[in-house]
Amino acid sequence: MKQLIFLLFIPIIFACSKNTSKETEFFVRGNCEMCKERIENTAKNVSGVTSANWDVNSSSLKVTFDSTKVKELDLHKAIAGTGHGTKLIEMNTKAHDELPDCCKVNH
């Protein structure tokens, strides 16, 4: 009987231990430390994101997130909404126009 009960709990144990943490890295257009702060804060404010780091020199954003709570495309959309475009989503022009001059992209 004890073996039967143990066998019933095995699927539950595996389901609870399933790793839903995912890491992604993608290009985000930006210029300076102010951009870095805005991009990282935007990513971190997306529900399910556990870490975000944007590199000024490479324009690369590394994000760790819970894949059951957020999709990668949602990250692109949130960041583009602040005026910083990615390769998948163009920047929100109105938000971009309101950025400080040092953060604006030369067209």
Secondary structure, DSSP 8 states (H G I E B T S, - for coil): -HHHHHHHHHHHHHHHT---EEEEEEEB---SHHHHHHHHHHHHTSTTEEEEEEETTTTEEEEEEETTT--HHHHHHHHHTTT--BSSS---HHHHHTS-GGG----
